[in-house]
């Protein structure tokens, strides 16, 4: 499991044909983008995401299931996926929390 952290800054992590084994993601007064569209999955994985006065974007592939759990104060979790799959072989469990910030789950990058 790897970690992504941004404080008063931003960071992007793109998986290109790498095995994804989960991640701890935190953004405090900053932003993190985690792009999993080209990641390889060998098992179900967990993403623990926390934001405080920041934002996190998680871009997931179309062929995995996503299960969400969240708790926020003056913020929220947005599931903006267009292709919601329940037939994927593997599941990404996203445990999201924060305050005064937001986390977005999508299957398409911003233009």
N, CA, C and O atoms as CSV, one atom per row, in Angstrom:
chain,resi,resn,atom,element,x,y,z
A,1,UNK,N,N,0.850,-1.167,0.000
A,1,UNK,CA,C,0.000,0.000,0.000
A,1,UNK,C,C,0.898,1.234,0.000
A,1,UNK,O,O,1.832,1.325,0.796
A,2,UNK,N,N,0.617,2.176,-0.888
A,2,UNK,CA,C,1.417,3.385,-0.915
A,2,UNK,C,C,0.624,4.567,-0.371
A,2,UNK,O,O,-0.545,4.422,-0.014
A,3,UNK,N,N,1.248,5.718,-0.308
A,3,UNK,CA,C,0.617,6.905,0.259
A,3,UNK,C,C,0.829,8.101,-0.648
A,3,UNK,O,O,1.865,8.240,-1.298
A,4,UNK,N,N,-0.185,8.967,-0.676
A,4,UNK,CA,C,-0.114,10.233,-1.397
A,4,UNK,C,C,-0.523,11.317,-0.408
A,4,UNK,O,O,-1.544,11.185,0.267
A,5,UNK,N,N,0.271,12.396,-0.314
A,5,UNK,CA,C,-0.005,13.447,0.643
A,5,UNK,C,C,0.286,14.803,0.018
A,5,UNK,O,O,1.306,14.982,-0.646
A,6,UNK,N,N,-0.615,15.755,0.234
A,6,UNK,CA,C,-0.399,17.122,-0.237
A,6,UNK,C,C,-0.831,18.083,0.858
A,6,UNK,O,O,-1.950,17.997,1.364
A,7,UNK,N,N,0.059,19.000,1.223
A,7,UNK,CA,C,-0.247,20.061,2.173
A,7,UNK,C,C,0.160,21.385,1.537
A,7,UNK,O,O,1.326,21.591,1.202
A,8,UNK,N,N,-0.810,22.276,1.377
A,8,UNK,CA,C,-0.558,23.562,0.743
A,8,UNK,C,C,0.074,23.393,-0.643
A,8,UNK,O,O,0.847,24.241,-1.087
A,9,UNK,N,N,-0.260,22.299,-1.316
A,9,UNK,CA,C,0.289,22.018,-2.636
A,9,UNK,C,C,-0.608,20.992,-3.331
A,9,UNK,O,O,-1.693,20.671,-2.847
A,10,UNK,N,N,-0.145,20.494,-4.451
A,10,UNK,CA,C,-0.886,19.480,-5.183
A,10,UNK,C,C,0.028,18.374,-5.651
A,10,UNK,O,O,1.228,18.577,-5.834
A,11,UNK,N,N,-0.549,17.198,-5.845
A,11,UNK,CA,C,0.220,16.068,-6.357
A,11,UNK,C,C,-0.676,15.190,-7.212
A,11,UNK,O,O,-1.865,15.035,-6.933
A,12,UNK,N,N,-0.097,14.624,-8.249
A,12,UNK,CA,C,-0.790,13.683,-9.131
A,12,UNK,C,C,-0.051,12.357,-9.084
A,12,UNK,O,O,1.178,12.319,-9.131
A,13,UNK,N,N,-0.804,11.276,-8.990
A,13,UNK,CA,C,-0.200,9.937,-9.047
A,13,UNK,C,C,-0.951,9.150,-10.104
A,13,UNK,O,O,-2.148,8.896,-9.969
A,14,UNK,N,N,-0.244,8.764,-11.157
A,14,UNK,CA,C,-0.832,8.011,-12.263
A,14,UNK,C,C,-0.220,6.622,-12.276
A,14,UNK,O,O,1.002,6.474,-12.311
A,15,UNK,N,N,-1.064,5.612,-12.248
A,15,UNK,CA,C,-0.599,4.226,-12.343
A,15,UNK,C,C,-0.655,3.800,-13.804
A,15,UNK,O,O,-1.722,3.805,-14.417
A,16,UNK,N,N,0.496,3.432,-14.361
A,16,UNK,CA,C,0.595,2.965,-15.751
A,16,UNK,C,C,1.086,1.532,-15.739
A,16,UNK,O,O,2.278,1.284,-15.562
A,17,UNK,N,N,0.191,0.601,-15.922
A,17,UNK,CA,C,0.524,-0.830,-15.939
A,17,UNK,C,C,1.240,-1.277,-14.672
A,17,UNK,O,O,2.071,-2.184,-14.718
A,18,UNK,N,N,0.928,-0.651,-13.546
A,18,UNK,CA,C,1.473,-1.033,-12.250
A,18,UNK,C,C,0.373,-1.718,-11.441
A,18,UNK,O,O,-0.807,-1.408,-11.601
A,19,UNK,N,N,0.758,-2.634,-10.587
A,19,UNK,CA,C,-0.208,-3.281,-9.705
A,19,UNK,C,C,-0.604,-2.296,-8.617
A,19,UNK,O,O,0.254,-1.693,-7.973
A,20,UNK,N,N,-1.906,-2.136,-8.414
A,20,UNK,CA,C,-2.413,-1.253,-7.367
A,20,UNK,C,C,-2.839,-2.103,-6.179
A,20,UNK,O,O,-3.713,-2.962,-6.296
A,21,UNK,N,N,-2.203,-1.849,-5.018
A,21,UNK,CA,C,-2.498,-2.601,-3.797
A,21,UNK,C,C,-3.146,-1.745,-2.728
A,21,UNK,O,O,-3.116,-2.106,-1.552
A,22,UNK,N,N,-3.729,-0.623,-3.108
A,22,UNK,CA,C,-4.376,0.262,-2.160
A,22,UNK,C,C,-3.521,1.474,-1.875
A,22,UNK,O,O,-2.352,1.540,-2.255
A,23,UNK,N,N,-4.142,2.457,-1.182
A,23,UNK,CA,C,-3.423,3.694,-0.919
A,23,UNK,C,C,-4.051,4.438,0.244
A,23,UNK,O,O,-5.253,4.345,0.492
A,24,UNK,N,N,-3.206,5.182,0.953
A,24,UNK,CA,C,-3.642,6.177,1.920
A,24,UNK,C,C,-3.440,7.522,1.247
A,24,UNK,O,O,-2.334,7.839,0.811
A,25,UNK,N,N,-4.503,8.320,1.159
A,25,UNK,CA,C,-4.450,9.592,0.450
A,25,UNK,C,C,-4.910,10.694,1.402
A,25,UNK,O,O,-5.955,10.572,2.042
A,26,UNK,N,N,-4.126,11.770,1.494
A,26,UNK,CA,C,-4.505,12.893,2.345
A,26,UNK,C,C,-4.204,14.208,1.644
A,26,UNK,O,O,-3.157,14.362,1.016
A,27,UNK,N,N,-5.129,15.152,1.755
A,27,UNK,CA,C,-4.955,16.490,1.200
A,27,UNK,C,C,-5.377,17.503,2.262
A,27,UNK,O,O,-6.534,17.528,2.682
A,28,UNK,N,N,-4.438,18.328,2.687
A,28,UNK,CA,C,-4.705,19.361,3.678
A,28,UNK,C,C,-4.323,20.698,3.053
A,28,UNK,O,O,-3.149,20.959,2.790
A,29,UNK,N,N,-5.329,21.542,2.816
A,29,UNK,CA,C,-5.113,22.804,2.109
A,29,UNK,C,C,-4.400,22.554,0.785
A,29,UNK,O,O,-3.549,23.343,0.375
A,30,UNK,N,N,-4.745,21.464,0.122
A,30,UNK,CA,C,-4.125,21.121,-1.153
A,30,UNK,C,C,-4.980,20.132,-1.904
A,30,UNK,O,O,-6.143,19.911,-1.566
A,31,UNK,N,N,-4.397,19.538,-2.926
A,31,UNK,CA,C,-5.143,18.603,-3.747
A,31,UNK,C,C,-4.323,17.405,-4.164
A,31,UNK,O,O,-3.109,17.492,-4.351
A,32,UNK,N,N,-5.014,16.275,-4.307
A,32,UNK,CA,C,-4.392,15.039,-4.782
A,32,UNK,C,C,-5.259,14.456,-5.885
A,32,UNK,O,O,-6.482,14.387,-5.761
A,33,UNK,N,N,-4.607,14.034,-6.970
A,33,UNK,CA,C,-5.300,13.293,-8.026
A,33,UNK,C,C,-4.676,11.907,-8.083
A,33,UNK,O,O,-3.461,11.770,-8.228
A,34,UNK,N,N,-5.513,10.879,-7.969
A,34,UNK,CA,C,-5.082,9.485,-8.029
A,34,UNK,C,C,-5.755,8.866,-9.252
A,34,UNK,O,O,-6.967,8.654,-9.255
A,35,UNK,N,N,-4.965,8.574,-10.295
A,35,UNK,CA,C,-5.492,8.060,-11.563
A,35,UNK,C,C,-5.203,6.568,-11.663
A,35,UNK,O,O,-4.054,6.154,-11.816
A,36,UNK,N,N,-6.265,5.768,-11.576
A,36,UNK,CA,C,-6.141,4.305,-11.589
A,36,UNK,C,C,-6.629,3.678,-12.890
A,36,UNK,O,O,-6.762,2.456,-12.961
A,37,UNK,N,N,-6.899,4.473,-13.917
A,37,UNK,CA,C,-7.487,3.934,-15.155
A,37,UNK,C,C,-6.637,2.860,-15.810
A,37,UNK,O,O,-7.179,1.953,-16.442
A,38,UNK,N,N,-5.313,2.939,-15.674
A,38,UNK,CA,C,-4.432,1.967,-16.314
A,38,UNK,C,C,-3.698,1.100,-15.306
A,38,UNK,O,O,-2.688,0.475,-15.632
A,39,UNK,N,N,-4.207,1.063,-14.081
A,39,UNK,CA,C,-3.603,0.221,-13.034
A,39,UNK,C,C,-4.011,-1.233,-13.236
A,39,UNK,O,O,-5.037,-1.527,-13.850
A,40,UNK,N,N,-3.195,-2.129,-12.713
A,40,UNK,CA,C,-3.514,-3.559,-12.722
A,40,UNK,C,C,-4.015,-3.940,-11.340
A,40,UNK,O,O,-3.452,-3.530,-10.325
A,41,UNK,N,N,-5.075,-4.727,-11.315
A,41,UNK,CA,C,-5.653,-5.183,-10.054
A,41,UNK,C,C,-5.497,-6.693,-9.952
A,41,UNK,O,O,-5.817,-7.425,-10.889
A,42,UNK,N,N,-5.007,-7.146,-8.817
A,42,UNK,CA,C,-4.837,-8.577,-8.567
A,42,UNK,C,C,-5.718,-9.064,-7.425
A,42,UNK,O,O,-5.824,-10.266,-7.181
A,43,UNK,N,N,-6.352,-8.117,-6.725
A,43,UNK,CA,C,-7.225,-8.452,-5.593
A,43,UNK,C,C,-8.056,-7.218,-5.265
A,43,UNK,O,O,-7.816,-6.139,-5.807
A,44,UNK,N,N,-9.037,-7.380,-4.371
A,44,UNK,CA,C,-9.778,-6.239,-3.864
A,44,UNK,C,C,-8.819,-5.321,-3.120
A,44,UNK,O,O,-7.879,-5.791,-2.479
A,45,UNK,N,N,-9.052,-4.013,-3.201
A,45,UNK,CA,C,-8.142,-3.057,-2.576
A,45,UNK,C,C,-8.923,-2.013,-1.787
A,45,UNK,O,O,-10.136,-1.871,-1.941
A,46,UNK,N,N,-8.200,-1.286,-0.939
A,46,UNK,CA,C,-8.788,-0.244,-0.093
A,46,UNK,C,C,-8.053,1.068,-0.329
A,46,UNK,O,O,-6.825,1.107,-0.400
A,47,UNK,N,N,-8.827,2.134,-0.449
A,47,UNK,CA,C,-8.277,3.489,-0.471
A,47,UNK,C,C,-8.848,4.211,0.738
A,47,UNK,O,O,-10.064,4.336,0.881
A,48,UNK,N,N,-7.960,4.685,1.610
A,48,UNK,CA,C,-8.369,5.517,2.735
A,48,UNK,C,C,-8.031,6.948,2.363
A,48,UNK,O,O,-6.866,7.293,2.170
A,49,UNK,N,N,-9.063,7.782,2.264
A,49,UNK,CA,C,-8.875,9.147,1.788
A,49,UNK,C,C,-9.371,10.147,2.840
A,49,UNK,O,O,-10.471,10.014,3.375
A,50,UNK,N,N,-8.531,11.148,3.119
A,50,UNK,CA,C,-8.884,12.185,4.089
A,50,UNK,C,C,-8.527,13.549,3.517
A,50,UNK,O,O,-7.439,13.737,2.972
A,51,UNK,N,N,-9.443,14.492,3.642
A,51,UNK,CA,C,-9.176,15.848,3.191
A,51,UNK,C,C,-9.645,16.850,4.231
A,51,UNK,O,O,-10.689,16.676,4.859
A,52,UNK,N,N,-8.849,17.906,4.401
A,52,UNK,CA,C,-9.193,19.002,5.293
A,52,UNK,C,C,-8.869,20.289,4.544
A,52,UNK,O,O,-7.703,20.581,4.279
A,53,UNK,N,N,-9.908,21.060,4.202
A,53,UNK,CA,C,-9.741,22.270,3.403
A,53,UNK,C,C,-9.000,21.958,2.099
A,53,UNK,O,O,-8.171,22.750,1.650
A,54,UNK,N,N,-9.299,20.813,1.498
A,54,UNK,CA,C,-8.638,20.415,0.259
A,54,UNK,C,C,-9.551,19.548,-0.576
A,54,UNK,O,O,-10.749,19.444,-0.313
A,55,UNK,N,N,-8.971,18.927,-1.586
A,55,UNK,CA,C,-9.751,18.078,-2.473
A,55,UNK,C,C,-8.953,16.893,-2.972
A,55,UNK,O,O,-7.733,16.954,-3.122
A,56,UNK,N,N,-9.670,15.817,-3.226
A,56,UNK,CA,C,-9.070,14.595,-3.760
A,56,UNK,C,C,-9.934,14.123,-4.922
A,56,UNK,O,O,-11.154,14.019,-4.798
A,57,UNK,N,N,-9.291,13.836,-6.052
A,57,UNK,CA,C,-9.959,13.240,-7.211
A,57,UNK,C,C,-9.403,11.837,-7.400
A,57,UNK,O,O,-8.191,11.648,-7.498
A,58,UNK,N,N,-10.297,10.857,-7.449
A,58,UNK,CA,C,-9.899,9.473,-7.687
A,58,UNK,C,C,-10.558,9.026,-8.980
A,58,UNK,O,O,-11.783,8.976,-9.081
A,59,UNK,N,N,-9.725,8.700,-9.974
A,59,UNK,CA,C,-10.227,8.266,-11.275
A,59,UNK,C,C,-10.082,6.750,-11.332
A,59,UNK,O,O,-8.972,6.219,-11.272
A,60,UNK,N,N,-11.220,6.055,-11.450
A,60,UNK,CA,C,-11.225,4.591,-11.403
A,60,UNK,C,C,-11.502,4.014,-12.790
A,60,UNK,O,O,-12.156,4.661,-13.607
A,61,UNK,N,N,-11.009,2.802,-13.063
A,61,UNK,CA,C,-11.309,2.162,-14.347
A,61,UNK,C,C,-12.763,1.697,-14.389
A,61,UNK,O,O,-13.424,1.569,-13.359
A,62,UNK,N,N,-13.242,1.450,-15.605
A,62,UNK,CA,C,-14.632,1.016,-15.795
A,62,UNK,C,C,-14.885,-0.417,-15.353
A,62,UNK,O,O,-16.032,-0.789,-15.105
A,63,UNK,N,N,-13.834,-1.231,-15.249
A,63,UNK,CA,C,-14.032,-2.664,-15.035
A,63,UNK,C,C,-13.830,-3.114,-13.588
A,63,UNK,O,O,-13.552,-4.287,-13.337
A,64,UNK,N,N,-13.969,-2.189,-12.637
A,64,UNK,CA,C,-13.920,-2.562,-11.221
A,64,UNK,C,C,-15.179,-2.056,-10.534
A,64,UNK,O,O,-15.786,-1.070,-10.952
A,65,UNK,N,N,-15.553,-2.752,-9.474
A,65,UNK,CA,C,-16.654,-2.289,-8.638
A,65,UNK,C,C,-16.090,-1.310,-7.621
A,65,UNK,O,O,-14.928,-1.416,-7.228
A,66,UNK,N,N,-16.908,-0.364,-7.197
A,66,UNK,CA,C,-16.485,0.614,-6.197
A,66,UNK,C,C,-17.536,0.641,-5.092
A,66,UNK,O,O,-18.729,0.791,-5.357
A,67,UNK,N,N,-17.080,0.496,-3.859
A,67,UNK,CA,C,-17.951,0.578,-2.688
A,67,UNK,C,C,-17.476,1.750,-1.846
A,67,UNK,O,O,-16.286,1.867,-1.555
A,68,UNK,N,N,-18.411,2.627,-1.449
A,68,UNK,CA,C,-18.062,3.862,-0.771
A,68,UNK,C,C,-18.560,3.883,0.668
A,68,UNK,O,O,-19.644,3.391,0.978
A,69,UNK,N,N,-17.737,4.468,1.539
A,69,UNK,CA,C,-18.118,4.746,2.922
A,69,UNK,C,C,-17.553,6.121,3.231
A,69,UNK,O,O,-16.391,6.393,2.928
A,70,UNK,N,N,-18.365,7.004,3.836
A,70,UNK,CA,C,-17.857,8.357,4.051
A,70,UNK,C,C,-18.407,8.994,5.315
A,70,UNK,O,O,-19.461,8.618,5.827
A,71,UNK,N,N,-17.648,9.982,5.801
A,71,UNK,CA,C,-18.053,10.813,6.916
A,71,UNK,C,C,-17.405,12.178,6.773
A,71,UNK,O,O,-16.178,12.278,6.757
A,72,UNK,N,N,-18.207,13.234,6.668
A,72,UNK,CA,C,-17.687,14.579,6.417
A,72,UNK,C,C,-18.362,15.608,7.312
A,72,UNK,O,O,-19.498,15.428,7.751
A,73,UNK,N,N,-17.638,16.690,7.572
A,73,UNK,CA,C,-18.178,17.877,8.216
A,73,UNK,C,C,-17.960,19.022,7.239
A,73,UNK,O,O,-16.817,19.336,6.909
A,74,UNK,N,N,-19.016,19.643,6.778
A,74,UNK,CA,C,-18.928,20.738,5.817
A,74,UNK,C,C,-18.085,20.354,4.608
A,74,UNK,O,O,-17.145,21.062,4.248
A,75,UNK,N,N,-18.413,19.268,4.006
A,75,UNK,CA,C,-17.744,18.779,2.806
A,75,UNK,C,C,-18.505,17.574,2.311
A,75,UNK,O,O,-19.633,17.334,2.740
A,76,UNK,N,N,-17.910,16.818,1.421
A,76,UNK,CA,C,-18.632,15.651,0.962
A,76,UNK,C,C,-17.898,14.804,-0.043
A,76,UNK,O,O,-16.797,15.115,-0.499
A,77,UNK,N,N,-18.571,13.709,-0.366
A,77,UNK,CA,C,-18.089,12.737,-1.341
A,77,UNK,C,C,-19.034,12.757,-2.524
A,77,UNK,O,O,-20.250,12.679,-2.354
A,78,UNK,N,N,-18.479,12.861,-3.726
A,78,UNK,CA,C,-19.274,12.905,-4.944
A,78,UNK,C,C,-18.885,11.737,-5.839
A,78,UNK,O,O,-17.716,11.582,-6.190
A,79,UNK,N,N,-19.858,10.919,-6.206
A,79,UNK,CA,C,-19.631,9.801,-7.115
A,79,UNK,C,C,-20.130,10.219,-8.490
A,79,UNK,O,O,-21.327,10.158,-8.768
A,80,UNK,N,N,-19.204,10.646,-9.352
A,80,UNK,CA,C,-19.545,11.165,-10.679
A,80,UNK,C,C,-19.272,10.164,-11.796
A,80,UNK,O,O,-19.112,10.559,-12.951
A,81,UNK,N,N,-19.217,8.879,-11.470
A,81,UNK,CA,C,-18.930,7.886,-12.509
A,81,UNK,C,C,-20.091,7.797,-13.494
A,81,UNK,O,O,-21.258,7.820,-13.103
A,82,UNK,N,N,-19.756,7.696,-14.760
A,82,UNK,CA,C,-20.761,7.523,-15.814
A,82,UNK,C,C,-21.058,6.047,-16.045
A,82,UNK,O,O,-22.190,5.678,-16.357
A,83,UNK,N,N,-20.035,5.198,-15.890
A,83,UNK,CA,C,-20.167,3.759,-16.130
A,83,UNK,C,C,-20.005,3.016,-14.807
A,83,UNK,O,O,-18.900,2.619,-14.439
A,84,UNK,N,N,-21.105,2.835,-14.106
A,84,UNK,CA,C,-21.055,2.152,-12.822
A,84,UNK,C,C,-21.150,0.647,-13.073
A,84,UNK,O,O,-22.182,0.141,-13.514
A,85,UNK,N,N,-20.053,-0.057,-12.782
A,85,UNK,CA,C,-19.989,-1.497,-13.037
A,85,UNK,C,C,-20.224,-2.279,-11.756
A,85,UNK,O,O,-19.638,-1.978,-10.716
A,86,UNK,N,N,-21.072,-3.267,-11.838
A,86,UNK,CA,C,-21.245,-4.220,-10.743
A,86,UNK,C,C,-20.772,-5.600,-11.177
A,86,UNK,O,O,-20.986,-6.587,-10.474
A,87,UNK,N,N,-20.128,-5.663,-12.343
A,87,UNK,CA,C,-19.670,-6.933,-12.887
A,87,UNK,C,C,-18.164,-7.101,-12.823
A,87,UNK,O,O,-17.634,-8.105,-13.297
A,88,UNK,N,N,-17.476,-6.145,-12.252
A,88,UNK,CA,C,-16.021,-6.220,-12.194
A,88,UNK,C,C,-15.542,-7.376,-11.334
A,88,UNK,O,O,-16.216,-7.799,-10.395
A,89,UNK,N,N,-14.379,-7.870,-11.672
A,89,UNK,CA,C,-13.798,-8.980,-10.923
A,89,UNK,C,C,-13.321,-8.535,-9.550
A,89,UNK,O,O,-13.391,-9.297,-8.585
A,90,UNK,N,N,-12.831,-7.289,-9.461
A,90,UNK,CA,C,-12.287,-6.772,-8.213
A,90,UNK,C,C,-13.065,-5.549,-7.748
A,90,UNK,O,O,-13.737,-4.880,-8.533
A,91,UNK,N,N,-12.956,-5.272,-6.449
A,91,UNK,CA,C,-13.651,-4.141,-5.837
A,91,UNK,C,C,-12.642,-3.205,-5.193
A,91,UNK,O,O,-11.692,-3.642,-4.543
A,92,UNK,N,N,-12.867,-1.902,-5.386
A,92,UNK,CA,C,-12.114,-0.878,-4.667
A,92,UNK,C,C,-13.030,-0.370,-3.561
A,92,UNK,O,O,-14.117,0.139,-3.836
A,93,UNK,N,N,-12.600,-0.505,-2.323
A,93,UNK,CA,C,-13.335,0.016,-1.179
A,93,UNK,C,C,-12.738,1.370,-0.837
A,93,UNK,O,O,-11.554,1.471,-0.518
A,94,UNK,N,N,-13.566,2.418,-0.905
A,94,UNK,CA,C,-13.083,3.766,-0.619
A,94,UNK,C,C,-13.693,4.227,0.696
A,94,UNK,O,O,-14.909,4.360,0.828
A,95,UNK,N,N,-12.818,4.466,1.662
A,95,UNK,CA,C,-13.191,4.958,2.983
A,95,UNK,C,C,-12.792,6.427,3.024
A,95,UNK,O,O,-11.612,6.745,3.171
A,96,UNK,N,N,-13.772,7.331,2.893
A,96,UNK,CA,C,-13.494,8.747,2.715
A,96,UNK,C,C,-13.997,9.555,3.910
A,96,UNK,O,O,-15.083,9.304,4.433
A,97,UNK,N,N,-13.187,10.531,4.332
A,97,UNK,CA,C,-13.572,11.395,5.441
A,97,UNK,C,C,-12.909,12.752,5.275
A,97,UNK,O,O,-11.934,12.903,4.538
A,98,UNK,N,N,-13.458,13.736,5.977
A,98,UNK,CA,C,-12.825,15.040,5.937
A,98,UNK,C,C,-13.718,16.138,6.443
A,98,UNK,O,O,-14.825,15.911,6.930
A,99,UNK,N,N,-13.195,17.336,6.311
A,99,UNK,CA,C,-13.923,18.524,6.708
A,99,UNK,C,C,-13.552,19.688,5.812
A,99,UNK,O,O,-12.388,19.871,5.457
A,100,UNK,N,N,-14.560,20.474,5.450
A,100,UNK,CA,C,-14.346,21.665,4.636
A,100,UNK,C,C,-13.606,21.339,3.346
A,100,UNK,O,O,-12.799,22.139,2.873
A,101,UNK,N,N,-13.875,20.179,2.780
A,101,UNK,CA,C,-13.244,19.762,1.526
A,101,UNK,C,C,-14.081,18.698,0.872
A,101,UNK,O,O,-15.157,18.354,1.361
A,102,UNK,N,N,-13.595,18.174,-0.231
A,102,UNK,CA,C,-14.369,17.186,-0.945
A,102,UNK,C,C,-13.529,16.143,-1.644
A,102,UNK,O,O,-12.350,16.344,-1.937
A,103,UNK,N,N,-14.180,15.017,-1.902
A,103,UNK,CA,C,-13.563,13.912,-2.632
A,103,UNK,C,C,-14.493,13.537,-3.771
A,103,UNK,O,O,-15.695,13.361,-3.570
A,104,UNK,N,N,-13.934,13.415,-4.968
A,104,UNK,CA,C,-14.705,13.062,-6.151
A,104,UNK,C,C,-14.205,11.745,-6.710
A,104,UNK,O,O,-13.002,11.544,-6.882
A,105,UNK,N,N,-15.144,10.848,-6.993
A,105,UNK,CA,C,-14.855,9.580,-7.655
A,105,UNK,C,C,-15.407,9.699,-9.074
A,105,UNK,O,O,-16.580,10.015,-9.268
A,106,UNK,N,N,-14.555,9.444,-10.057
A,106,UNK,CA,C,-14.984,9.553,-11.445
A,106,UNK,C,C,-14.324,8.469,-12.281
A,106,UNK,O,O,-13.366,7.832,-11.844
A,107,UNK,N,N,-14.843,8.267,-13.483
A,107,UNK,CA,C,-14.206,7.327,-14.406
A,107,UNK,C,C,-13.655,8.052,-15.634
A,107,UNK,O,O,-13.156,7.419,-16.565
A,108,UNK,N,N,-13.748,9.362,-15.630
A,108,UNK,CA,C,-13.224,10.180,-16.733
A,108,UNK,C,C,-12.414,11.329,-16.158
A,108,UNK,O,O,-12.850,11.973,-15.204
A,109,UNK,N,N,-11.238,11.599,-16.723
A,109,UNK,CA,C,-10.433,12.728,-16.235
A,109,UNK,C,C,-11.051,14.053,-16.641
A,109,UNK,O,O,-11.855,14.113,-17.571
A,110,UNK,N,N,-10.668,15.123,-15.936
A,110,UNK,CA,C,-11.108,16.457,-16.308
A,110,UNK,C,C,-10.481,16.842,-17.634
A,110,UNK,O,O,-9.392,16.385,-17.981
A,111,UNK,N,N,-11.181,17.683,-18.364
A,111,UNK,CA,C,-10.619,18.161,-19.638
A,111,UNK,C,C,-9.982,19.502,-19.436
A,111,UNK,O,O,-9.450,20.082,-20.383
